[in-house]
C-alpha cells in the first residue's frame, strides 16, 4: 500500500466517523469513500478494533511530546492522554 493510499484511508475513516459515527463505519464504506480497493482496506482494517486503532495511531502521530526534566516519560504520556 502506498503512503498516499494510506492517507486517503485515514482521511476517509475520520470523515465517515464524523458523519455517521463509529458504529456504522466498516472497511467497505471506507474503501468506497477513499477510492481505494476494498481488498486493500480489508487487509488492514478487518474489524472495528482495527478501525479504532487506525484512528488512535493517527492521533498519536500528531502529538509531539515536549520533554520535561521534572516529569518521567510515563507522566508526560499520561498528561498527553488526559
Beta strands, then each sheet from edge to edge (+ up, - down):
end
